[in-house]
Amino acid sequence: MKARFGLIVFLMKLRLSFYFGTIAAMLVVANHQPAQAQQDFSKVEIKVTKVSGHVYMLEGSGGNIGVSVGEDGIVIVDDEFAPLAPKIKAALKNITDKPLKFVLNTHFHGDHTGGNAEFSSEATIIAHENVRKRLKEGGAVLGGPVKPSPREALHHTDGDAVIYFQESNVLHMGDDFVTYGFPFVDVANGGSVSGMIAGLEKALGMVPQDVKIIPGHGAVSTPADVRKFIAMLKETRALVAAAVKEGKTADEMKSDHLLAKYDDLGKGFIKADKWIETLYSDVTQPVVEGAPAPK
């Protein structure tokens, strides 16, 4: 096979690497975006944006899809919802007639993995072993049940990841970076604000500073956008940490409108009060040996 698909998976502790061509996937501590509410997918249109080189971004409903066109096939990053699979396939055909070879899952939430079963007959699905476990067993996100995925949606696994397309200099960050405001950090499924900060800084340190960035949700971005996002994470966490030292509870912080400076960010999916709860949990949870400390 002559595809230029290169997958380098950097595990945070083990630093294992797997090579297949020109894509690099760097494991980071994932934050997770839950699947969106039920909707009429017949009205969803797939927007195609050329990002750089051989890489495109598809926007429909759910997480952004990255597309890399190689010499004899395609790699996509995430696959939105199952009902959108025919529209996604049509959009891919408009880019190239080459076959789909691999689907990379950045994490397990349904708005990023819902199409796995639809694409599994033609492509190998690659993800972290924990993604496979959660897709297989089901669980809960934001208190809502997540049903197990069908058997055909489960393939080879190896990383909750952000994906770096080296040749085109494009970084797909999954939901570790979003542009809709405060992020959803799935604490119940292993996410943490401290881990997100460390992961984002690690990712930025591993790519050129002129890289183009595909966020989990939102428009194509730049490293400056990610650094601004990291600064917000650190600043809001510091505010909550200071309030905790003063003996305040999360409810008192909400009543005090502790994050009033960031009101605009609370107009999206995650409201300010929910973000305070997430930060409070991050600040007050016991320190795990070897876990990254926020700078």
C-alpha positions as CSV (number, residue, x, y, z in Angstrom):
1,M,0.0,0.0,0.0
2,K,1.4,3.4,-1.0
3,A,-0.8,5.7,1.1
4,R,1.0,8.6,2.7
5,F,-0.8,7.9,6.0
6,G,1.6,8.3,8.8
7,L,0.4,7.8,12.3
8,I,2.7,8.7,15.2
9,V,1.0,8.1,18.6
10,F,2.8,9.7,21.5
11,L,1.5,8.2,24.8
12,M,2.1,10.7,27.6
13,K,4.0,8.2,29.8
14,L,5.1,5.4,27.5
15,R,5.9,7.6,24.5
16,L,5.2,4.7,22.1
17,S,5.2,5.5,18.4
18,F,3.5,3.8,15.4
19,Y,4.4,4.8,11.9
20,F,2.3,4.5,8.7
21,G,3.3,7.7,6.7
22,T,2.5,11.5,7.2
23,I,0.0,11.9,10.1
24,A,1.1,12.3,13.7
25,A,-1.3,11.7,16.5
26,M,-0.3,13.0,19.9
27,L,-2.1,11.6,22.9
28,V,-3.4,14.3,25.3
29,V,-5.7,14.3,28.3
30,A,-9.0,14.5,26.6
31,N,-12.0,16.6,27.5
32,H,-15.2,15.3,26.1
33,Q,-18.2,16.8,24.3
34,P,-21.4,14.9,24.6
35,A,-23.6,14.1,21.7
36,Q,-26.1,16.8,20.7
37,A,-29.8,16.4,21.2
38,Q,-31.9,14.5,18.7
39,Q,-32.6,16.6,15.6
40,D,-33.7,16.4,12.0
41,F,-30.5,15.4,10.3
42,S,-32.2,15.6,6.9
43,K,-31.8,19.4,7.1
44,V,-28.0,19.2,7.9
45,E,-25.7,20.3,5.1
46,I,-22.0,19.3,5.1
47,K,-19.7,22.3,4.6
48,V,-16.2,21.6,3.1
49,T,-13.3,23.9,3.8
50,K,-9.8,23.4,2.5
51,V,-7.5,24.0,5.4
52,S,-4.0,23.5,3.9
53,G,-2.2,21.1,1.5
54,H,-4.1,17.8,1.4
55,V,-6.2,18.5,4.5
56,Y,-9.9,19.6,4.5
57,M,-12.4,20.2,7.3
58,L,-16.0,19.0,7.1
59,E,-18.7,20.8,9.3
60,G,-22.2,19.3,9.7
61,S,-23.7,18.6,13.1
62,G,-21.3,17.4,15.8
63,G,-17.6,17.6,15.9
64,N,-15.5,18.9,13.0
65,I,-14.2,16.2,10.7
66,G,-10.6,16.3,9.4
67,V,-9.9,14.8,6.0
68,S,-6.4,14.0,4.7
69,V,-6.1,12.8,1.1
70,G,-3.2,10.5,0.5
71,E,-1.8,8.9,-2.7
72,D,-4.2,6.0,-2.7
73,G,-6.8,6.8,-0.1
74,I,-8.3,9.0,2.6
75,V,-8.0,9.3,6.4
76,I,-10.7,11.1,8.3
77,V,-10.6,12.3,11.9
78,D,-14.0,11.7,13.7
79,D,-17.3,11.0,11.9
80,E,-20.1,12.9,13.6
81,F,-23.5,11.1,13.7
82,A,-24.6,7.9,12.0
83,P,-27.5,9.5,10.0
84,L,-25.0,11.9,8.4
85,A,-22.8,9.2,7.1
86,P,-24.3,9.3,3.5
87,K,-23.8,13.0,3.4
88,I,-20.3,12.7,4.7
89,K,-19.5,10.1,2.1
90,A,-20.9,12.4,-0.6
91,A,-18.7,15.2,0.6
92,L,-15.6,13.0,0.5
93,K,-16.5,12.0,-3.1
94,N,-16.6,15.7,-4.0
95,I,-13.0,16.0,-2.7
96,T,-11.6,12.8,-4.3
97,D,-12.6,9.5,-5.7
98,K,-9.9,7.7,-3.6
99,P,-11.2,5.2,-1.0
100,L,-11.5,5.8,2.7
101,K,-8.8,3.8,4.5
102,F,-8.8,5.0,8.2
103,V,-11.1,6.7,10.7
104,L,-9.3,8.2,13.7
105,N,-11.5,8.9,16.8
106,T,-10.3,11.7,19.0
107,H,-12.5,10.5,21.9
108,F,-15.7,8.5,22.5
109,H,-18.5,11.1,22.5
110,G,-21.3,10.3,20.0
111,D,-21.0,13.6,18.1
112,H,-17.5,12.4,17.1
113,T,-17.9,8.6,16.8
114,G,-21.5,8.2,15.8
115,G,-20.6,7.3,12.2
116,N,-18.2,4.5,13.2
117,A,-20.6,1.6,12.4
118,E,-21.4,3.2,9.0
119,F,-17.8,3.6,8.0
120,S,-16.4,0.4,9.5
121,S,-17.1,-1.8,6.5
122,E,-14.7,0.2,4.4
123,A,-12.1,1.7,6.8
124,T,-10.1,0.7,9.9
125,I,-11.1,2.6,13.0
126,I,-8.3,3.7,15.3
127,A,-8.8,5.0,18.8
128,H,-7.6,4.7,22.4
129,E,-8.4,1.5,24.2
130,N,-10.5,3.5,26.6
131,V,-12.5,4.8,23.7
132,R,-13.2,1.2,22.6
133,K,-14.1,0.3,26.1
134,R,-16.6,3.1,26.5
135,L,-18.1,2.5,23.1
136,K,-18.4,-1.2,23.8
137,E,-19.8,-0.9,27.4
138,G,-21.7,2.4,27.2
139,G,-21.9,4.7,30.2
140,A,-23.1,8.2,31.0
141,V,-22.3,11.7,29.9
142,L,-23.7,14.7,31.7
143,G,-25.9,12.3,33.6
144,G,-27.5,10.9,30.4
145,P,-27.0,7.2,29.4
146,V,-24.7,6.3,26.5
147,K,-25.7,3.1,24.9
148,P,-23.1,0.6,23.8
149,S,-22.1,0.8,20.2
150,P,-22.7,-2.0,17.8
151,R,-20.0,-4.6,17.3
152,E,-19.1,-3.3,13.8
153,A,-18.2,0.1,15.2
154,L,-15.3,-1.3,17.3
155,H,-12.0,-1.8,15.5
156,H,-8.3,-1.4,16.4
157,T,-7.7,1.2,19.2
158,D,-4.8,3.2,20.4
159,G,-5.3,6.8,21.5
160,D,-7.5,9.6,22.8
161,A,-5.7,11.9,20.4
162,V,-5.0,15.2,18.7
163,I,-3.9,14.5,15.1
164,Y,-1.0,16.4,13.4
165,F,-0.9,16.2,9.6
166,Q,2.8,16.9,9.1
167,E,2.9,17.4,5.4
168,S,0.1,19.9,5.3
169,N,0.9,21.4,8.7
170,V,-2.6,21.0,10.2
171,L,-3.4,20.0,13.8
172,H,-6.8,18.5,14.6
173,M,-7.3,19.0,18.3
174,G,-10.7,17.2,18.9
175,D,-12.5,18.7,21.9
176,D,-9.4,19.6,23.7
177,F,-9.8,22.9,22.0
178,V,-13.2,24.4,21.0
179,T,-14.3,27.9,20.1
180,Y,-17.8,28.0,21.5
181,G,-16.9,29.3,25.0
182,F,-16.2,27.3,28.2
183,P,-15.3,23.7,27.2
184,F,-17.1,20.6,28.4
185,V,-14.6,18.6,30.5
186,D,-16.0,15.1,31.1
187,V,-14.7,14.6,34.7
188,A,-16.8,11.5,35.1
189,N,-14.9,9.9,32.2
190,G,-11.4,10.8,33.1
191,G,-11.1,14.4,32.0
192,S,-9.6,17.3,34.0
193,V,-8.9,21.0,33.5
194,S,-5.4,20.6,34.7
195,G,-4.9,17.7,32.3
196,M,-6.4,19.7,29.5
197,I,-4.0,22.6,30.1
198,A,-1.0,20.3,30.2
199,G,-2.1,18.5,27.1
200,L,-2.7,21.7,25.1
201,E,0.7,23.2,26.0
202,K,2.4,19.9,25.1
203,A,0.6,19.8,21.8
204,L,1.5,23.3,20.9
205,G,5.1,22.6,21.8
206,M,5.3,19.8,19.3
207,V,4.2,21.6,16.2
208,P,5.4,24.6,14.1
209,Q,4.0,28.0,15.2
210,D,2.4,28.6,11.8
211,V,0.3,25.4,12.1
212,K,-3.4,25.6,11.2
213,I,-5.7,24.2,13.8
214,I,-9.0,22.3,13.4
215,P,-10.9,22.6,16.7
216,G,-13.4,20.0,17.9
217,H,-16.1,22.6,17.3
218,G,-15.7,26.0,15.5
219,A,-13.8,27.6,12.7
220,V,-10.2,26.9,11.6
221,S,-7.9,28.5,14.2
222,T,-4.3,29.5,15.0
223,P,-1.9,28.8,17.8
224,A,-2.7,32.3,19.1
225,D,-6.3,31.2,19.5
226,V,-5.3,28.2,21.5
227,R,-2.9,30.2,23.7
228,K,-5.8,32.6,24.4
229,F,-8.0,29.5,25.3
230,I,-5.2,28.2,27.6
231,A,-4.9,31.6,29.3
232,M,-8.7,31.6,30.0
233,L,-8.5,28.1,31.5
234,K,-5.6,29.1,33.7
235,E,-7.2,32.4,34.8
236,T,-10.6,31.0,35.6
237,R,-9.0,28.1,37.5
238,A,-6.9,30.5,39.5
239,L,-10.0,32.5,40.4
240,V,-11.7,29.4,41.7
241,A,-8.5,28.2,43.5
242,A,-8.2,31.6,45.3
243,A,-11.9,31.4,46.3
244,V,-11.4,27.9,47.6
245,K,-8.5,29.1,49.8
246,E,-10.9,31.7,51.2
247,G,-13.2,28.9,52.2
248,K,-15.9,29.6,49.7
249,T,-18.1,26.9,48.3
250,A,-19.0,26.5,44.6
251,D,-22.5,27.8,45.3
252,E,-21.0,30.9,46.9
253,M,-18.8,31.5,43.9
254,K,-21.9,31.3,41.7
255,S,-23.7,33.8,43.9
256,D,-20.7,36.1,43.8
257,H,-20.6,35.9,39.9
258,L,-17.0,35.0,40.2
259,L,-16.6,34.6,36.5
260,A,-18.4,37.8,35.5
261,K,-15.4,38.9,33.4
262,Y,-16.0,35.9,31.2
263,D,-19.8,36.2,30.7
264,D,-19.6,36.0,26.9
265,L,-18.0,32.6,27.2
266,G,-20.9,31.3,29.2
267,K,-23.4,31.9,26.4
268,G,-22.4,28.7,24.7
269,F,-22.9,25.0,25.6
270,I,-21.3,25.3,29.0
271,K,-22.7,28.0,31.3
272,A,-20.6,29.9,33.8
273,D,-22.1,28.0,36.8
274,K,-21.3,24.7,35.3
275,W,-17.8,25.8,34.5
276,I,-17.4,26.9,38.2
277,E,-18.5,23.4,39.2
278,T,-15.9,21.8,36.9
279,L,-13.1,24.1,38.1
280,Y,-14.1,23.6,41.8
281,S,-13.9,19.8,41.3
282,D,-10.5,20.2,39.6
283,V,-9.1,22.4,42.3
284,T,-10.4,20.4,45.3
285,Q,-9.8,16.8,44.0
286,P,-6.9,14.9,45.6
287,V,-3.6,15.2,43.7
288,V,-2.7,12.1,41.8
289,E,0.9,11.1,41.8
290,G,2.5,11.9,38.5
291,A,-0.4,14.1,37.4
292,P,0.5,17.4,35.7
293,A,0.2,20.5,37.8
294,P,-1.2,23.6,36.2
295,K,1.4,26.3,35.7
